[in-house]
């Protein structure tokens, strides 16, 4: 008998079994706007004004799209053989970008690539993805499973996510209404989220030789549990704010604090002739950051350029509404703090004690 695709490392039967196994998980994210497609090459979602997500008619609908991954946080998942949280990270990283424009998330697509990974591991990843999609209220409309023999190490994989949403053109959040004196509200992160893991792993696991199953008292858990803490998803909380406050009087600009920290990400949300003055003492820092800084002897400026330092999302709002918005976020179970002010000047962030 001649060579087969399976001999080359690609198992078509396993792929078919995987698709069958995840069907109910994927469908659990579907609302009535998703058009059922038993077989096909692309997913479909109807833009019907009076259905579910479209209870309000859009006069000038704008589609918003973005993509992201999880990065080297996956290395921690591999080492711990725990794969059900990185799927949450995958959705969070894209959806948190999406809502900076004020968009309602509609759909999500995932991509997983590997050489050899058991189906049950992939199902665990999908469990995290579908859990996050249900939390956000968007449909997992499709995805791709790429089996690439000899391309990745056996047992390892890479993830990419793609999200799309919709926003009324007149209600886009683009910083156009930002004024000098506006307040900067920071919403707390759960820890590292999905950024800075190359440096964190080098310091904690490499230089300091800590073990993932080692309990670290200042963290209150094992190092592995801390490093796999999922990225918080801010979509529902931000959408609630946008419904409660008008664009000109409520949320004027939003920045997702990812790689580059506050100093790199907040200026992207501000007009070119505005800057922000941020007080570093305005919010409590999760202990993982102090641990990394101490063990790696990392300069404070570098910490703020690499990590979110405890703030996962930043909102620019009128100073008069800042405390009200903090209280509204608390009702959505998100801790938030007034961390600074906007002023005229070069497009940058000034960090002060």
N, C-alpha and C positions, 0 to 999 in steps of 0.2 A: 504494500500500500504506500502511495506517495505521501509527501509532506503535507501537513495541514496547517491552518492558521493557528491552531492550538499548539502545535509543535514550535511555532515561532513566538509563543508566549501570549497569544490573544485568545481568550475563551469566550466564544459567542454565546454558548449555552449559559454560562454564568451571568452574562449581561442580560439575557432574556429573563432569567430567574430573578435578577435584581430588580428589573423594571416591574415585574409582577409583584414583588414583595413590597415595593414602596408606593404602589398605586393608591392605597387607602390613605397613606400619610399625605401624599400630594393633594388628593381630593379634599382632605380635611381643611385645606386653606381656601377652597373655592367657594365663592358666593354665587348668587344668581346671575351676575354679570359675565361669568366665565362660560363660554360656549363649549359644551362637552365635545370631546374629540377622541373617540376610542383609539384611533390610529392617525398618524400624521407626522409632519415634520416641524410644525410650529404651533404654538398655542394662540388662542383667540380670546379676547375680552371685549364685550360690547360696550360702546359709549352711549348708553341709553339714558337720557336726562332724568328719568323718574325712577330709576332702579337704584337701590342700595347706596352706593358711593355717590350717585349722581342725583340725590333728592333735590338738589338745587341746580337749576339750569345755568350752564356756563355761556356767557355772551361771547367772550374771546378766550377760549381754553388754550392754555400753553402746556405742551408736554415737556416734562423734565426727566432727564435720564443721567445715570452715573454708574460707575463700576469701581470695585475695590476687592481686596483680598484680606487674608488674615496674617500673612507674613510668617516670620520665624517663630511666632507663638505656636505654630503647628509642631515644632520640634519638641515642645513640652508635652503636647498631646501624645506624640509618638512614644516618648520616654515613659509616660505614665499609663499608656494603653487606655486612655480616656478620650473619647471622641465625640461625646454628645453636647459639648459646650462650644466647640469651635464653629459649629453651624450657626449658633446664635451670634457669635462674633461676625460671621460672614454677612448676615443680614443687617446687623447693626451698623457696620462700617459703611455700607452703601445707603441705607435708609436715613442714617443721621446726616449724611451729605445732602440727600434729596430734600430734606425738610428745611435746610437753610434757605431755600428759595420760597418757602411757604407752601410747598406742594403736598397734596394728599397722595401717599403711596398707593399705587394700583397693582403692580405686579413685580415679581422677582424671578430671576433665572439664575441657576447655579451651574458651575462647571467644576468637575473633579477629575484630576488626571493622576495616573499612577502606573507603576509597572506591575506589581502584584500586591493587592490588598483584598483581604477576605470580604465577602458581601456583607457580613454582619457589622463590620467596621463602617462600611459605607452607609448602611442603614442607620447606624448611630449618628453619623454626621447629618443625615437627612432628618432625623428626629429633632435635632437642634434647629435646623433651618425651618422646618414646618412649625415648630413651637414659636419661633420668632415671627414668622409670617402671620400666624394667628394673632399674636399679640399686637402687631402693627395694623392688621386688618387688610393685608394685601395678599394676592393670590400667588402661590408658587406655580407659575404658568408652564414651566418646562425647565429643561436642563440638559447637560451633556456629560457623559461618562466616557472618558478617553483612556483606553488601556494602551500604554506605551512601553513595551518591553525594553528593558535595559536602559531606560531613560531616567528613571528614579530608582532610589534604593528600595529593595523589597520591603513592604510594610509601610512605606511613606507615600504621601500624596500631596498635591497642591490644590488649593481652592481659589475660585474667583466667583464673584457675584455681580449681578447686573440688576439695577432697579429702575423702574419708570413710574412717574406720577403725573398729576395734573394740577394746575392752579389757574385761577382767573387772572388774566393779564394785569388788570388794575390792582390786584391784591398780591402781586409778586413782592417778595422781600428782597430788596437789592441795595439797601443803604441810602436811597435817594433822599429820605426824610431825616437823616441824621443831622443833629445840630450840636453845637458846642454846649456843654453842660449836661448832655444826656448821660444817664447812668449805665454802667456796665454790670449786668447780672450774670454771675457764673453758676451753672448747675453742676453739682458734684458728680464726679466719676466714681466708679466702683474700685478704681485702682489703675493699673497700667492700661486697661482696655486692650488694644491690639497694636500698640506702637512702642518702639524702643526696645524690643525684645532681643535684638542682636547685642546691644550693650548690656542689658540686664542679665542675659544668659552668660555673657563673657565674664562679668563681675561675680555674679552669685554662684554659678555652677563651675566656671573655669578658674578664676583667680582665687576666690574664697573657698572653693571646693565644697560648697554646701550640697546636701542631697535633697532631692525632690520630696522624699518621704520624711524628711527631718522636720520636726516641729520647731518653729521659731517663735519664741515667747512674745516678742514685740509685735508679731503679726497675729498671734492668737490662733494660728492654724499651721499646717505644714506648708513648706515653701511651694510645693506643687499645687496645693489648693489655692494659694494666693495667686500664683502665676496663671492658673486656668480660670480665674474669676471672670465671668463673661462681661463683655462690653454692655453698658447700659444702653437701652433704646429710648430715645426721647420723643419719638414721633407723636404719641397720643398726648403727652403733656404739652408739647408745643402747639399742636393742632387745637387743643382746648383753649390755650391763650389767644390764638389767632381768632377764634370764634368770639371770645369775650371782649377783646380790645380791637378797635379799628386800627388799620395800618398806620395812619398818621399819628395816632395817639398811644399806640401800644408798642408792639415789637417792630423796631425799625431795621435792624440788621441782626443776622445770626451767623455765628462761626462754630463749626465743628472742630474741636481741639484734638487733632491727631498728630502725626509726625511733624515736628517743628514747634509744637507747643503753642502756648498763647502768643508768644512773640512773633511767630511766623504766620499763624492762622487768623488772628483777629484783624490785622491790617487788610487782609483780603476781603473782608466784609465791610470795610469802611471806605467812604469816598477818599480820593487821593489827597485831599487837603485837610484831612482829619487824622488825629492820632489819639491814643488812649493812655491814660495814666492808671496803672494797676497796682494796688497795694497787696504785697505778698502775704501780709499778716491778716488779710480779710477773711480767710477761710482755713479750716483745718486740713492738714495734709495727711493722706493715708500713710501709715508707717512704712510701706514698701519703698517709698521714695527716699526716706531718711536712711533706710538700710542700704540701698544701692549707693547713695552718695557717700556714706561712711566707709563701706567696704571697698569701694572703688576710688576713693579720694577724688570724686568728681566735683569740679568747680560748680558753684551754684548757677552761674550763667549757662553752663552747658546743660545742667539738669532742666532748666526752663526752656531750652531750645530742643531738647530731645523728647521729654515726657510731658504729659498733660498736667502733672503736679496736683491732681485732685479735682480738676475742673474739666468736665467732658464736653460742655457746650457753653457758649457765651451769647447773651442777648444784649443788644443795645436798645434801651427803652427811655422814655421821658423820666427825668428824675422824680417827678411828682407821683409817678405810678410804680416806681421801683419796689417799694415795700409791699404794695398790693400784689404785684406779680410774684414776688417771693412767696407770699402766703398762698397764692393760687397754685404755685408749683408744689408746695407742701401738701396741698389737698390731693395732688396727683402722685404723692409719695416720692417726690424728688426734693432733696435738700438743695437750697439755693442761697446765694449771698450777694450783696452789693459789693463788688470788688474793685470798682474804679469809676472814672469819669472820662468822657470824650472831650477833646479840646481841639482847636485849630492848630495845625502844624504839620510837619512832615509825616507821611503815612507810615507810622511805626508804633510800637508799644514801649512805654517807659515803665520799668518795674521799680517800685520804691518799697521800702520796708514798712 
